[in-house]
Amino acid sequence: MTIENFFDLLHISLSENKFIKATLGNQRIKNDVLKNVLVKPVLIKNEMQYSFVFRNKTNDITKNYATNESIEQIKTLLQNNFFNADIFTSEANYHLIQNKNGTSKVVKKNVVIDNQKNSLEHNHQKTRLIGQHQKQYLISLGIMNSNGDVKKEMQHKYKQINRYVEIVASILNESKLKNDLRIVDMGCGKGYLTFALADYEMQQHRNTKITGVEMRSDLVKICNQIAKENKMEFLQFEEGTIQNTNIDGMNILIALHACDTATDDAIKKGLEANAEIIICAPCCHKQVRKSMKPNNSIHPITKHGILFERQAEILTDSLRSLWLESKGYKTKVFDFVDVNDTPKNIMIVATKTKRTNNEIEAYKKQYAALKEMFGVNFCAIEQ
């Protein structure tokens, strides 16, 4: 069979409701952030659509398409991103293999999957790293009720902690840190995300120590009690600030939604500890915004209040990323959670890497040039 036959089979399986799922893999570009794609049918408001899960290095993105759009999407992905694809139908499975020289073949396998077991409901139970079974700490934190069901008003928080753990798990899997993790979570608040990460680490059976730092003593006391009740001996909470936290032995620093220059303080703390991984989700961006005085072609972009504010946010996190690059880190900046959950949804991940002197100097020049372009004299991260 040819690749044209493959797409004919795909079209038939979709139009006759024989399609179960499809997977696309074997990257054309090995360093592409898109690792693979999973396609499944879903019913949304009684309309058949197809859910595409785009699995990137640090996050998954889900989009739904109609039948014809789905076929075109798969064609595009196989032209630009992947060599291989598998179609699983109620009658047979088909494996597409494309070669770099432009040739291709399709292999048919008479393996039938029971598609009656596959729910097409869009809101079916998703497999999560932090499940609901025997999670007493989630009850204590108010995310679940006494029956172990996620409260309606806490669904977004439950989704958020799972998303967070998925991201951190991916970061850890790609890092050289395989054991002896020493994690400090700065400004951990009520500890939702700190406990979820501790739960995940318990599942991995690694030698891990996690410290949550929070300046409100009542929250520290409550969180330590919950950790004790759940036998999380490796998890402890301390009263303190970013500036006075003991960082001895820390190799992973986390600071989520630290306000204004607190994000810069956290990054500096991570650099001081020579941390292998620094994970930040910045909140407000007042300091750079106040110092921006562009007196060049950038001025028209920033003369309107709302555009000025948004540009300040982009500039602040760009400068933070470049500063980390100039200190020997590789950075990624991406969406942490859905913008509908919180508009402050950007995450910066920095991992220690080897940089040449020329690379470091190049990042320093980019940092200085960006400041000059926007008329910024000083950034808090420099102190």
C-alpha positions, -999 to 999 in steps of 0.1 A, spaced: 0 0 0 10 36 -7 7 67 14 -23 76 -7 -39 43 4 -31 52 40 -50 84 39 -79 67 21 -81 42 49 -79 71 74 -108 89 57 -129 57 56 -123 49 92 -133 84 103 -164 86 81 -176 51 90 -169 55 127 -143 27 127 -115 49 139 -102 43 175 -70 63 177 -39 74 158 -3 81 169 23 101 150 60 98 159 96 94 147 106 131 145 119 145 112 139 170 132 154 154 162 155 186 183 119 196 175 100 205 207 71 185 194 78 149 204 47 130 192 9 134 186 -20 113 199 -54 115 181 -87 102 196 -124 107 188 -145 128 212 -181 138 214 -186 175 221 -222 186 223 -232 155 204 -208 164 175 -180 140 166 -146 157 167 -111 145 171 -88 154 200 -52 161 191 -28 159 220 5 176 209 31 163 232 60 188 236 91 185 256 77 204 285 40 205 281 10 190 262 -14 210 241 -49 196 232 -69 209 202 -101 195 187 -108 194 150 -136 183 127 -132 153 104 -118 170 73 -96 194 94 -82 163 112 -72 146 80 -55 178 68 -38 182 102 -24 147 100 -12 152 65 6 184 75 22 168 105 35 139 85 49 162 59 67 185 83 72 168 117 70 130 116 80 100 95 57 74 111 20 71 119 -3 43 133 -40 41 127 -60 18 150 -95 9 138 -121 -16 148 -111 -38 118 -73 -36 116 -43 -15 124 -22 3 98 14 14 102 29 41 79 67 42 75 82 71 56 119 73 47 142 102 43 145 95 6 108 101 1 97 65 -2 70 50 21 51 18 29 21 9 48 19 -23 69 -15 -38 79 -18 -57 111 -49 -77 119 -50 -67 156 -83 -56 167 -88 -33 198 -122 -34 215 -134 1 208 -165 -4 228 -144 2 259 -133 36 247 -155 64 259 -161 92 235 -172 116 262 -151 147 263 -152 149 300 -142 113 307 -118 106 336 -83 115 325 -53 95 337 -34 119 360 -1 117 378 -18 128 410 -49 106 411 -77 107 436 -72 74 454 -62 76 490 -50 112 489 -57 123 525 -36 154 520 -60 166 493 -89 163 517 -69 182 544 -61 209 519 -98 213 510 -94 201 474 -115 169 480 -144 162 503 -145 135 529 -155 109 503 -124 116 482 -142 134 454 -128 166 440 -150 195 451 -167 213 422 -151 247 431 -117 231 434 -117 213 400 -95 241 385 -70 237 414 -69 199 410 -63 204 373 -36 229 380 -16 207 404 -16 179 379 -5 202 351 23 214 374 35 179 383 34 169 346 57 198 338 81 192 367 82 155 360 92 162 323 119 186 335 133 161 359 132 133 333 153 154 309 178 165 335 209 148 348 194 147 383 182 112 389 185 110 427 194 130 458 170 158 449 170 188 472 141 210 463 132 244 478 98 258 470 99 296 477 67 313 489 47 280 488 15 295 504 -10 268 513 12 241 498 -11 228 471 17 224 445 43 215 471 23 185 484 15 174 449 52 173 440 60 154 472 33 129 463 48 124 429 83 120 444 70 93 467 58 74 437 93 76 421 110 62 453 138 87 450 160 101 477 143 135 478 140 163 503 115 191 498 113 223 518 84 247 515 92 283 525 64 305 536 64 337 557 29 331 572 35 311 604 -1 297 605 2 282 571 36 267 580 22 250 611 -8 236 592 13 223 563 38 206 586 9 189 604 -6 176 571 29 164 560 32 145 593 -3 130 590 5 117 555 39 103 565 58 126 542 89 127 564 110 141 536 87 172 533 90 201 557 78 237 558 98 266 572 88 301 581 109 326 563 115 348 532 134 342 500 162 364 513 168 345 546 162 310 534 191 285 540 200 272 506 228 247 515 226 217 493 197 229 472 198 218 436 163 227 425 146 260 432 109 267 426 92 301 429 56 303 416 37 335 414 63 355 434 52 391 432 73 417 413 110 416 423 105 385 445 109 365 413 142 382 407 152 375 444 143 338 439 164 336 407 193 352 424 190 327 453 191 299 428 222 313 411 238 317 445 232 281 452 244 271 418 211 252 414 209 227 386 172 237 379 154 270 385 116 271 379 97 304 382 62 315 373 64 353 376 35 374 388 34 412 385 61 432 367 62 466 383 99 473 386 109 472 349 76 489 339 84 519 360 119 523 346 109 519 309 116 551 289 119 542 253 129 572 232 131 555 198 110 536 173 96 515 202 78 545 217 46 541 196 42 506 210 44 518 246 25 550 245 -9 533 252 -13 521 288 -25 485 281 2 479 255 28 495 277 19 471 305 19 440 284 52 450 267 67 455 302 57 419 312 73 405 280 104 426 284 108 417 321 107 379 315 129 382 284 155 400 305 153 374 332 157 346 306 187 363 290 203 369 325 200 332 332 215 323 298 244 346 306 250 327 338 253 294 322 217 282 320 195 270 291 160 286 294 125 278 283 96 301 285 61 287 280 24 286 293 22 271 327 -16 268 330 -47 279 310 -50 316 307 -86 312 319 -73 299 352 -49 328 357 -35 355 334 -2 351 351 5 318 334 41 321 321 67 298 334 105 302 331 126 270 334 164 273 336 186 242 336 224 243 342 244 237 310 278 242 296 283 276 279 314 288 261 328 322 269 317 335 236 281 323 242 280 340 276 294 372 262 268 371 234 239 368 259 253 396 280 253 418 249 217 408 240 207 417 276 224 451 275 210 458 240 174 450 251 177 473 281 190 501 259 162 496 233 135 501 260 153 528 280 157 506 311 186 517 333 183 491 360 168 456 366 162 441 400 178 408 389 212 426 387 215 434 424 
